[in-house]
């Protein structure tokens, strides 16, 4: 259906608010769609259209958090919120404090739905039944803690990787699974930590449906860094895996925690192609160790058992 080199599919056409809500049978929110955005003026409208193009028999809400954009993103979000007041809620930050303050914990604290779906402001959905399909599956499979779909990777309007196992833009999971803020706010790669938490609560499953598009572009948080600054990316992967390890240890899962410690160390080595960088990376990792001495001491003791 989708092939590398094909033009990227268009976003969905939004329905009017009355048409979206007329088939809602429940007063309670079934799905909370969480959308973090920053400097996405050229993309956010596609994301919002994907949310408002969903056809469901249940109530859903859209919560968009703008992290003090200065490029017109906020004005676009505000316009849609005023046109869809029964569906869209907004969080407009007065000051950008990223990466100290992460979007996901703030969005989760506002969510009311039984299930959580995520889509960042520079990605978009292309399946009008995306959340309907996922809710139907989750309602029949209580053992699933994370349900994904397939997605497309797009650059400059062209598909560069079709039928990928979906990233965060495809996620849906039960809101009863709580994501501990004290760790979530520390992890640079929030999706790695989110999946680590969800993995402890059940099984993962991926539907074959292609429902979403990931845009690779220099304006994205990671899009411009992946190719240009692999050292930085690997250092942040190391940091994230370290906090995942501490979370798993506190949950009484030292074996899985040790695996993430090893991944953290491997990320450090991947970020250090020469002696100078190795020294810098080692100093960086020592800073992490000094912040969690008891954790590492107990890890070492358990490893010796």
MOLINNOR-V969264 format. One record per residue. RES is the residue in one letter. PHI is phi in whole degrees, 0 to 359 (* if undefined). OMEGA is omega as a letter, one per 30 degrees, with the letter a starting at -180 (999 if undefined). D_CENTER is the distance of its C-alpha to the mean C-alpha in Angstrom with 1 decimal. Layout:
# MOLINNOR-V969264
res->(RES/RES)
phi->(PHI/PHI)
omega->(OMEGA/OMEGA)
d_center->(D_CENTER/D_CENTER)
This chain:
# MOLINNOR-V969264
res->(X/X/X/X/X/X/X/X/X/X/X/X/X/X/X/X/X/X/X/X/X/X/X/X/X/X/X/X/X/X/X/X/X/X/X/X/X/X/X/X/X/X/X/X/X/X/X/X/X/X/X/X/X/X/X/X/X/X/X/X/X/X/X/X/X/X/X/X/X/X/X/X/X/X/X/X/X/X/X/X/X/X/X/X/X/X/X/X/X/X/X/X/X/X/X/X/X/X/X/X/X/X/X/X/X/X/X/X/X/X/X/X/X/X/X/X/X/X/X/X/X/X/X/X/X/X/X/X/X/X/X/X/X/X/X/X/X/X/X/X/X/X/X/X/X/X/X/X/X/X/X/X/X/X/X/X/X/X/X/X/X/X/X/X/X/X/X/X/X/X/X/X/X/X/X/X/X/X/X/X/X/X/X/X/X/X/X/X/X/X/X/X/X/X/X/X/X/X/X/X/X/X/X/X/X/X/X/X/X/X/X/X/X/X/X/X/X/X/X/X/X/X/X/X/X/X/X/X/X/X/X/X/X/X/X/X/X/X/X/X/X/X/X/X/X/X/X/X/X/X/X/X/X/X/X/X/X/X/X/X/X/X/X/X/X/X/X/X/X/X/X/X/X/X/X/X/X/X/X/X/X/X/X/X/X/X/X/X/X/X/X/X/X/X/X/X/X/X/X/X/X/X/X/X/X)
phi->(*/248/231/301/95/290/297/296/292/286/290/290/273/289/274/285/301/297/292/295/274/295/261/288/267/249/280/281/284/274/229/256/266/256/229/277/216/199/54/245/302/278/231/299/295/298/299/297/300/297/291/276/263/284/249/221/257/226/282/224/234/240/243/247/248/259/267/65/294/240/253/102/302/301/295/293/299/297/298/291/298/290/278/229/294/279/242/261/241/235/232/253/281/277/215/276/239/288/268/297/251/265/286/301/301/292/296/297/293/265/286/243/282/290/233/247/240/230/204/289/292/256/252/201/259/235/243/291/249/308/286/297/298/290/297/302/291/294/295/261/223/293/279/274/262/212/247/249/231/274/217/245/259/231/222/53/77/232/289/250/204/273/56/283/291/297/270/303/295/254/292/213/211/290/289/295/278/271/260/297/295/297/263/301/283/263/272/295/264/296/291/294/292/303/293/297/294/296/297/283/251/165/257/258/212/238/287/281/294/267/240/213/234/256/268/264/205/292/278/286/300/249/305/277/270/303/274/260/220/294/299/299/300/291/297/289/296/299/299/296/297/297/288/299/299/294/301/296/297/294/276/81/235/296/296/294/299/296/299/285/297/298/298/298/294/296/297/300/294/295/274/230/283/217/299/298/292/297/297/298/293/296/297/299/293/297/297/295/298/294/274/213/298/297/300/292/298/292/298/295/298/293/294/276/290)
omega->(l/a/l/a/l/l/l/l/l/l/l/l/a/l/l/a/a/a/l/a/a/a/l/a/a/l/l/l/l/a/l/l/a/a/l/a/l/l/a/a/a/a/a/a/l/l/a/l/l/l/a/l/a/l/a/l/a/l/l/l/l/l/a/l/l/a/l/l/l/a/a/l/a/a/l/l/a/l/l/l/a/l/a/a/l/a/a/l/a/l/a/a/l/a/l/a/l/g/a/l/a/a/a/l/l/l/a/a/l/a/a/a/l/l/a/l/a/l/l/a/l/l/l/a/a/a/a/l/a/a/l/l/a/l/l/a/a/l/a/a/a/a/a/l/l/l/l/l/l/l/l/l/a/l/a/l/a/l/l/l/a/l/l/l/a/l/a/a/l/a/l/a/a/a/l/l/a/l/a/a/a/l/a/a/a/a/l/l/a/a/l/a/l/a/l/l/a/l/a/a/a/a/l/l/l/l/a/a/l/a/a/l/l/l/l/a/a/l/l/a/a/a/a/a/a/a/a/a/a/l/a/a/a/l/l/l/l/l/a/l/l/a/l/l/a/l/a/l/l/l/l/a/a/a/l/l/a/l/a/l/l/l/l/l/l/l/l/a/l/a/a/a/l/a/a/l/l/l/l/a/l/l/l/a/l/l/l/a/a/l/a/a/a/l/a/l/l/l/a/l/a/l/a/a/999)
d_center->(25.8/23.6/25.0/24.3/26.1/25.9/25.0/21.4/21.5/21.7/19.4/20.7/23.6/22.9/25.2/27.2/26.3/29.4/28.6/25.1/26.5/29.8/28.6/26.7/28.6/27.0/27.0/24.1/20.5/19.1/15.6/13.5/11.3/9.1/9.1/8.9/11.6/14.1/17.1/15.9/19.4/19.9/16.8/15.7/18.5/17.4/14.0/16.2/18.7/16.4/15.7/19.5/20.6/19.5/22.6/22.6/25.2/23.2/22.0/18.5/17.2/15.0/14.0/13.4/13.3/15.1/15.5/19.2/19.1/22.6/22.5/22.9/19.3/20.3/23.4/21.7/19.3/22.4/24.5/22.3/22.1/25.8/26.3/24.0/24.7/24.4/20.9/19.1/18.7/17.9/17.3/19.0/19.1/22.6/21.6/18.7/18.2/15.2/14.6/16.7/14.9/11.1/9.6/7.7/11.2/13.0/11.3/11.7/15.2/16.0/14.8/17.8/16.8/17.6/14.3/10.7/9.0/6.0/6.9/7.2/10.9/12.0/10.9/12.9/14.1/17.5/18.5/20.2/20.0/16.4/15.8/19.5/19.4/16.5/18.2/21.5/20.4/18.8/21.9/24.0/22.2/21.8/21.1/17.6/14.8/12.0/12.9/11.6/13.6/14.7/13.7/15.6/15.3/17.4/19.3/22.0/22.1/22.7/20.9/20.7/19.0/19.4/18.3/15.6/13.9/10.7/7.2/4.0/6.6/8.8/7.6/10.2/11.6/14.5/14.3/17.3/15.2/14.8/12.4/14.9/14.5/17.0/14.8/11.3/13.1/14.6/11.9/11.2/8.6/6.4/4.8/8.6/9.7/7.7/9.3/12.4/12.9/12.5/14.8/17.5/17.6/18.3/17.9/15.3/16.4/15.7/17.6/19.5/18.8/17.3/15.3/13.0/13.4/11.5/13.8/14.9/16.8/18.2/16.8/13.1/12.0/12.3/14.3/17.5/17.2/16.7/20.2/21.9/21.1/20.3/22.0/19.5/16.5/18.3/19.2/15.7/14.9/18.1/17.2/13.9/15.9/18.6/16.8/15.5/19.2/20.4/18.3/19.6/23.0/23.1/22.2/25.3/23.8/25.5/25.5/21.8/21.6/24.2/22.3/19.4/22.2/23.6/20.4/20.2/23.8/23.4/20.7/23.3/25.9/23.9/23.6/27.4/29.6/32.6/34.4/33.5/29.7/30.2/31.9/29.2/26.5/28.7/29.2/25.5/25.0/28.1/26.5/23.8/26.6/28.6/25.9/25.9/29.4/30.0/26.9/28.0/31.6/30.9/28.8/31.9/34.3/32.5/32.3/36.1/36.7)
